[in-house]
Amino acid sequence: MSLLQERDQKYVAHTYGRFPLDLVRAEGSLVYDADGKRYIDMGSGIGVTAFGNGDPVWVAAVSAQLGKLQHMSNLYYTEPCVRLAELLCEKTGMKRVFFGNSGAEANECAIKVARKYAAEKKGPEHFTIVTLENSFHGRTLSTLAATGQEVFHKLFQPLTPGFVSVPADDLETLKRTALEQKAAGVLVECVQGEGGIHVLSKEFVQGLEAFCREEDIVLMVDEVQTGNGRTGKLYSYMHYGISPDVVSTAKGLGGGLPIGACLMNEKTMDVLVPGDHGSTYGGNPVCCAGAVSVLERLDDAFLAEVEAKGAFLRKAFADAPGIEGVDGLGLMLGLRCAKPAGELVKKLNERGVLCLTAKTKIRLLPALNIPMELLEEAAETIKSVCAEA
């Protein structure tokens, strides 16, 4: 154990199962440890560094803002906050944005919007939020309650009431449950990330939208991990041709700085009024400047490149020994392997490729602009490790 790891064990809360790697610097999709060993980053900080580390456009935008105004409260107006909200609305057709610090906060805001909308339109007994089994929506008590995985629940009872989870892709069960429970809203990930890179069926998602419209239930899509170009569309719901009432996002939006956003459509845009919600750091000008530099570059041509890179990886892994299948969209992929994913990821670390897991799968979330030569090198290393006896 290195001295850094000993200090971490002594002073940092033991909430993470860290790999024994002391990382000290990075350039784009390459990361280097304290011994100078080079790694190809196929995780991008769990989908955060959308343009890799040290991206010059992002660095310039953040540095320039740091020299102007690093923070003011939301009692005042700042250009980066307004510009980011403007971009999000222009690119999605949504009407209003609330900024927080994380994906969990974005989902908390979405839940509050759904409950207030339902309470005002239908009555306070309409408060239940329906989610899907194997979903993941955050680690606050409320977003933990929304998460459809019992493994995260057992040590933190009692959870916030008013949440129920149903099987993914089972529209009839969802409809029945939502009506019986007097649902205020439904919250889904179109691609379940932490739940194992499960892509919801188009029939289910489109049927869900139609049901929510018919029953005036707030449809919320969690784009925390799937958003900001990750799946080859700006947001994953765009693959399905639907229009959610609320969209939550974070991770890749800030490019490496903490920011979350809750987008509201015409139906929900005026639900929150002064005093209903707030965030001290929400809309921080430095974080927003970084996010603007990310979002401005996510145009159709760039997103087509993301889809092409995802297609390359799918083809590279097709019929590869030890790899039984590939799930996901764009550059959010899960490899079904013959051997335990956790063991394979450890071996990949040793071979200089940093990957993630998602339940039983190897999870790949490289930077959206990862060079093809690095993508090819990483794919060959992954294939080699998965094929070993």
Secondary structure, DSSP 8 states (H G I E B T S, - for coil): --HHHHHHHHHS-S-----S--EEEEEBTEEEETT--EEEESSHHHHT-TT-BT-HHHHHHHHHHHTT-S---TTS--HHHHHHHHHHHHHH---EEEEESSHHHHHHHHHHHHHHHHHHHT-TT--EEEEEBT----SSHHHHHHSB-GGGTTTS-S--SSEEEE-TT-HHHHHHHHHHTTEEEEEE-SEETTTTSEE--HHHHHHHHHHHHHHT-EEEEEETTTTTTTTSSSSGGGGTT---SEEEE-GGGTTTS--EEEEE-TTTTTS--TTS---SSTT-HHHHHHHHHHHTT--HHHHHHHHHHHHHHHHHHTT-TTEEEEEEETTEEEEEESS-HHHHHHHHHHTTEE-EEETTEEEE---TT--HHHHHHHHHHHHHHHH--
